[in-house]
Amino acid sequence: MAMAREGAAVVVADRDAVAGEATARSIAKGMGRAKAIATDVADPAALERLVAGTIEAYGRIDVLHSHAGIQIEGLSPRLTRPAWMRPGGSMSPPISAWRGW
């Protein structure tokens, strides 16, 4: 919500569509632009839809923030694609789409 208060357009990715919509409405109510996209971060196809839906709604992705509860050791810019793809490395498809992998 802090990003929205600062002017960012926000996409809420939640596997619970109702909760995601509620969060997006809360953000949009007084803080800015927000869209919910139901997403299971363990499903690569759902992540590809998340990226496509974000670009469709806002034209680009400037910041990725994952709160999915995964842990990968290392600095993200230095991680290899296989490190992101390991079980629990749930951000690989958005990173792939964003970086053009």
N, CA, C and O of each residue as an XYZ file, in Angstrom:
404
protein
N       0.813     -1.182      0.000
C       0.000      0.000      0.000
C       0.864      1.256      0.000
O       0.461      2.292     -0.528
N       2.046      1.163      0.589
C       2.945      2.320      0.609
C       3.348      2.712     -0.806
O       3.454      3.900     -1.110
N       3.574      1.733     -1.672
C       3.938      2.037     -3.053
C       2.804      2.778     -3.755
O       3.053      3.723     -4.503
N       1.569      2.361     -3.522
C       0.410      3.031     -4.124
C       0.298      4.463     -3.623
O      -0.012      5.370     -4.396
N       0.548      4.671     -2.338
C       0.493      6.036     -1.786
C       1.521      6.940     -2.452
O       1.323      8.152     -2.546
N       2.618      6.350     -2.912
C       3.672      7.124     -3.582
C       3.438      7.253     -5.080
O       4.264      7.834     -5.784
N       2.314      6.718     -5.585
C       1.951      6.897     -6.977
C       2.102      5.680     -7.869
O       1.817      5.762     -9.064
N       2.539      4.561     -7.331
C       2.694      3.355     -8.140
C       1.348      2.726     -8.458
O       0.439      2.722     -7.628
N       1.233      2.197     -9.661
C       0.097      1.350    -10.011
C       0.448     -0.047     -9.502
O       1.547     -0.536     -9.764
N      -0.450     -0.686     -8.792
C      -0.157     -1.932     -8.096
C      -0.997     -3.075     -8.649
O      -2.181     -2.910     -8.942
N      -0.367     -4.232     -8.787
C      -1.085     -5.461     -9.106
C      -0.998     -6.366     -7.886
O       0.091     -6.674     -7.401
N      -2.147     -6.784     -7.401
C      -2.225     -7.691     -6.266
C      -2.395     -9.100     -6.827
O      -3.412     -9.404     -7.450
N      -1.410     -9.949     -6.609
C      -1.474    -11.343     -7.051
C      -1.742    -12.203     -5.821
O      -0.921    -12.277     -4.907
N      -2.886    -12.840     -5.815
C      -3.289    -13.650     -4.664
C      -3.995    -14.886     -5.194
O      -4.812    -14.786     -6.109
N      -3.695    -16.037     -4.638
C      -4.400    -17.241     -5.109
C      -5.860    -17.227     -4.677
O      -6.681    -17.947     -5.244
N      -6.185    -16.422     -3.686
C      -7.562    -16.234     -3.244
C      -8.104    -14.991     -3.965
O      -7.824    -13.862     -3.562
N      -8.876    -15.210     -5.026
C      -9.363    -14.111     -5.863
C     -10.168    -13.092     -5.065
O     -10.045    -11.890     -5.298
N     -10.989    -13.560     -4.128
C     -11.823    -12.651     -3.329
C     -10.940    -11.754     -2.459
O     -11.159    -10.545     -2.384
N      -9.954    -12.344     -1.812
C      -9.040    -11.561     -0.972
C      -8.228    -10.584     -1.814
O      -8.012     -9.442     -1.408
N      -7.780    -11.027     -2.978
C      -7.020    -10.145     -3.865
C      -7.835     -8.949     -4.312
O      -7.351     -7.818     -4.312
N      -9.090     -9.209     -4.696
C      -9.980     -8.120     -5.107
C     -10.221     -7.148     -3.957
O     -10.236     -5.934     -4.164
N     -10.408     -7.668     -2.754
C     -10.625     -6.805     -1.590
C      -9.406     -5.921     -1.336
O      -9.547     -4.736     -1.035
N      -8.229     -6.488     -1.456
C      -7.007     -5.705     -1.261
C      -6.871     -4.640     -2.339
O      -6.540     -3.493     -2.040
N      -7.126     -5.011     -3.597
C      -7.039     -4.036     -4.691
C      -8.043     -2.902     -4.492
O      -7.714     -1.737     -4.717
N      -9.260     -3.233     -4.075
C     -10.266     -2.186     -3.815
C      -9.808     -1.256     -2.697
O      -9.979     -0.039     -2.777
N      -9.232     -1.835     -1.667
C      -8.744     -1.040     -0.544
C      -7.646     -0.077     -0.991
O      -7.625      1.084     -0.584
N      -6.750     -0.563     -1.818
C      -5.673      0.293     -2.333
C      -6.252      1.389     -3.211
O      -5.896      2.559     -3.064
N      -7.134      1.023     -4.115
C      -7.688      1.977     -5.075
C      -8.598      3.014     -4.412
O      -8.754      4.126     -4.916
N      -9.185      2.642     -3.297
C     -10.160      3.514     -2.633
C      -9.588      4.891     -2.299
O     -10.260      5.905     -2.491
N      -8.385      4.931     -1.813
C      -7.869      6.233     -1.432
C      -6.414      6.457     -1.774
O      -5.865      7.526     -1.507
N      -5.789      5.461     -2.360
C      -4.354      5.589     -2.535
C      -3.874      5.556     -3.974
O      -2.756      5.993     -4.246
N      -4.664      5.063     -4.894
C      -4.161      5.015     -6.260
C      -4.755      3.897     -7.081
O      -5.852      3.413     -6.801
N      -4.019      3.492     -8.098
C      -4.489      2.475     -9.032
C      -4.064      1.086     -8.564
O      -2.921      0.879     -8.155
N      -4.998      0.140     -8.629
C      -4.704     -1.234     -8.239
C      -5.584     -2.196     -9.013
O      -6.734     -1.891     -9.329
N      -5.038     -3.343     -9.311
C      -5.740     -4.403    -10.035
C      -5.394     -5.719     -9.356
O      -4.254     -5.921     -8.938
N      -6.354     -6.601     -9.244
C      -6.120     -7.932     -8.683
C      -6.081     -8.942     -9.817
O      -6.880     -8.882    -10.752
N      -5.145     -9.866     -9.720
C      -5.063    -10.982    -10.661
C      -4.882    -12.247     -9.834
O      -3.864    -12.415     -9.162
N      -5.871    -13.139     -9.883
C      -5.782    -14.398     -9.133
C      -4.589    -15.191     -9.672
O      -4.500    -15.461    -10.870
N      -3.678    -15.558     -8.773
C      -2.434    -16.210     -9.186
C      -1.979    -17.211     -8.136
O      -1.877    -16.883     -6.954
N      -1.708    -18.423     -8.573
C      -1.051    -19.420     -7.729
C       0.415    -19.393     -8.135
O       0.759    -19.821     -9.237
N       1.282    -18.897     -7.262
C       2.690    -18.720     -7.629
C       3.423    -20.030     -7.880
O       4.551    -20.019     -8.373
N       2.806    -21.152     -7.550
C       3.417    -22.447     -7.836
C       3.100    -22.927     -9.254
O       3.614    -23.957     -9.689
N       2.256    -22.184     -9.973
C       1.824    -22.561    -11.317
C       2.468    -21.630    -12.344
O       2.088    -20.463    -12.434
N       3.445    -22.127    -13.127
C       4.123    -21.268    -14.108
C       3.170    -20.603    -15.098
O       3.397    -19.455    -15.477
N       2.117    -21.285    -15.524
C       1.164    -20.679    -16.458
C       0.424    -19.510    -15.802
O       0.159    -18.497    -16.449
N       0.096    -19.654    -14.526
C      -0.575    -18.563    -13.810
C       0.352    -17.356    -13.690
O      -0.100    -16.213    -13.761
N       1.634    -17.607    -13.509
C       2.588    -16.506    -13.425
C       2.747    -15.802    -14.764
O       2.909    -14.582    -14.811
N       2.702    -16.555    -15.842
C       2.760    -15.938    -17.169
C       1.522    -15.063    -17.388
O       1.621    -13.981    -17.966
N       0.349    -15.535    -16.926
C      -0.866    -14.721    -17.031
C      -0.761    -13.456    -16.171
O      -1.261    -12.396    -16.547
N      -0.112    -13.581    -15.024
C       0.104    -12.423    -14.157
C       0.932    -11.363    -14.875
O       0.583    -10.183    -14.861
N       2.015    -11.780    -15.494
C       2.866    -10.838    -16.221
C       2.087    -10.207    -17.374
O       2.100     -8.988    -17.545
N       1.413    -11.037    -18.160
C       0.652    -10.529    -19.305
C      -0.451     -9.566    -18.853
O      -0.659     -8.524    -19.475
N      -1.153     -9.911    -17.780
C      -2.218     -9.052    -17.271
C      -1.697     -7.728    -16.734
O      -2.347     -6.692    -16.874
N      -0.529     -7.769    -16.123
C       0.086     -6.548    -15.613
C       0.477     -5.622    -16.759
O       0.211     -4.421    -16.719
N       1.111     -6.193    -17.777
C       1.522     -5.390    -18.926
C       0.300     -4.861    -19.675
O       0.304     -3.725    -20.149
N      -0.736     -5.677    -19.780
C      -1.970     -5.230    -20.433
C      -2.590     -4.053    -19.673
O      -3.059     -3.093    -20.284
N      -2.589     -4.131    -18.358
C      -3.222     -3.091    -17.538
C      -2.389     -1.816    -17.461
O      -2.937     -0.715    -17.503
N      -1.073     -1.956    -17.349
C      -0.235     -0.794    -17.048
C       0.881     -0.530    -18.062
O       1.581      0.478    -17.972
N       1.042     -1.433    -19.020
C       2.014     -1.195    -20.083
C       3.431     -1.640    -19.814
O       4.225     -1.772    -20.745
N       3.761     -1.871    -18.573
C       5.129     -2.280    -18.240
C       5.198     -2.742    -16.785
O       4.259     -2.574    -16.008
N       6.345     -3.329    -16.449
C       6.623     -3.719    -15.065
C       7.895     -2.993    -14.658
O       8.939     -3.161    -15.288
N       7.809     -2.195    -13.618
C       8.981     -1.478    -13.120
C       9.588     -2.152    -11.897
O      10.807     -2.166    -11.730
N       8.740     -2.707    -11.046
C       9.205     -3.313     -9.796
C       8.469     -4.625     -9.586
O       7.256     -4.701     -9.777
N       9.201     -5.654     -9.194
C       8.587     -6.918     -8.786
C       8.815     -7.078     -7.290
O       9.941     -6.963     -6.807
N       7.751     -7.341     -6.575
C       7.869     -7.598     -5.140
C       7.110     -8.879     -4.842
O       5.890     -8.947     -4.996
N       7.843     -9.886     -4.418
C       7.211    -11.155     -4.095
C       7.108    -11.300     -2.586
O       8.072    -11.085     -1.852
N       5.929    -11.665     -2.152
C       5.704    -11.929     -0.732
C       5.181    -13.357     -0.593
O       4.344    -13.653      0.260
N       5.702    -14.239     -1.460
C       5.177    -15.596     -1.551
C       5.743    -16.539     -0.495
O       5.291    -17.680     -0.397
N       6.694    -16.107      0.279
C       7.208    -16.930      1.354
C       8.204    -17.989      0.920
O       8.303    -19.048      1.539
N       8.944    -17.701     -0.150
C       9.988    -18.623     -0.586
C      11.337    -18.120     -0.086
O      11.468    -16.957      0.295
N      12.327    -18.988     -0.088
C      13.667    -18.558      0.295
C      14.668    -19.144     -0.681
O      14.748    -20.359     -0.858
N      15.422    -18.271     -1.305
C      16.492    -18.669     -2.210
C      17.733    -17.928     -1.746
O      17.711    -16.705     -1.609
N      18.802    -18.647     -1.506
C      20.024    -18.021     -1.023
C      20.758    -17.312     -2.155
O      20.941    -17.884     -3.229
N      21.172    -16.091     -1.926
C      21.966    -15.343     -2.888
C      21.299    -14.046     -3.289
O      20.117    -13.828     -3.025
N      22.074    -13.187     -3.931
C      21.554    -11.922     -4.431
C      20.773    -12.187     -5.707
O      21.279    -12.854     -6.611
N      19.559    -11.681     -5.797
C      18.693    -12.021     -6.929
C      19.306    -11.722     -8.296
O      19.125    -12.530     -9.207
N      20.019    -10.612     -8.496
C      20.588    -10.396     -9.836
C      21.636    -11.436    -10.229
O      21.936    -11.604    -11.412
N      22.188    -12.126     -9.245
C      23.238    -13.111     -9.521
C      22.715    -14.544     -9.596
O      23.464    -15.457     -9.942
N      21.450    -14.749     -9.278
C      20.898    -16.095     -9.313
C      20.693    -16.552    -10.747
O      20.299    -15.770    -11.613
N      20.961    -17.799    -10.982
C      20.762    -18.372    -12.310
C      19.299    -18.757    -12.489
O      18.548    -18.864    -11.520
N      18.912    -18.960    -13.724
C      17.543    -19.405    -14.001
C      17.232    -20.713    -13.261
O      16.158    -20.818    -12.669
N      18.136    -21.725    -13.269
C      17.817    -22.956    -12.515
C      17.569    -22.710    -11.025
O      16.757    -23.402    -10.411
N      18.259    -21.735    -10.445
C      18.027    -21.436     -9.025
C      16.611    -20.920     -8.810
O      15.968    -21.270     -7.820
N      16.117    -20.085     -9.734
C      14.757    -19.580     -9.625
C      13.747    -20.686     -9.904
O      12.640    -20.661     -9.365
N      14.112    -21.658    -10.739
C      13.179    -22.708    -11.154
C      13.069    -23.854    -10.160
O      12.162    -24.678    -10.278
N      13.962    -23.927     -9.190
C      13.901    -25.033     -8.227
C      12.585    -24.997     -7.477
O      11.942    -23.949     -7.413
N      12.168    -26.120     -6.906
C      10.906    -26.119     -6.148
C      10.905    -24.993     -5.119
O      11.836    -24.855     -4.325
N       9.868    -24.213     -5.149
C       9.781    -23.064     -4.249
C      10.305    -21.789     -4.867
O      10.069    -20.710     -4.323
N      11.004    -21.868     -5.977
C      11.517    -20.683     -6.664
C      10.443    -20.110     -7.550
O      10.561    -20.119     -8.775
N       9.415    -19.620     -6.940
C       8.165    -19.342     -7.650
C       8.156    -18.086     -8.489
O       7.156    -17.830     -9.161
N       9.194    -17.294     -8.494
C       9.159    -16.068     -9.285
C       9.816    -16.221    -10.655
O       9.977    -15.228    -11.364
N      10.196    -17.426    -11.045
C      10.917    -17.587    -12.308
C      10.159    -17.105    -13.540
O      10.766    -16.391    -14.338
N       8.884    -17.431    -13.767
C       8.235    -16.933    -14.973
C       8.135    -15.409    -15.050
O       8.415    -14.860    -16.116
N       7.751    -14.685    -13.978
C       7.752    -13.228    -14.114
C       9.145    -12.676    -14.368
O       9.313    -11.774    -15.188
N      10.143    -13.205    -13.674
C      11.508    -12.755    -13.904
C      11.887    -13.044    -15.344
O      12.498    -12.206    -16.008
N      11.527    -14.232    -15.836
C      11.834    -14.611    -17.203
C      11.216    -13.639    -18.198
O      11.881    -13.181    -19.128
N       9.953    -13.330    -17.998
C       9.262    -12.425    -18.923
C       9.840    -11.034    -18.857
O       9.987    -10.359    -19.875
N      10.168    -10.610    -17.655
C      10.659     -9.253    -17.445
C      12.056     -9.087    -18.024
O      12.345     -8.077    -18.665
N      12.926    -10.069    -17.804
C      14.295     -9.988    -18.286
C      14.444    -10.497    -19.714
O      15.510    -10.362    -20.314
N      13.394    -11.076    -20.254
C      13.484    -11.604    -21.614
C      14.218    -12.923    -21.704
O      14.782    -13.251    -22.748
N      14.217    -13.700    -20.600
C      14.883    -15.015    -20.632
C      14.136    -15.944    -21.536
O      14.533    -17.098    -21.700
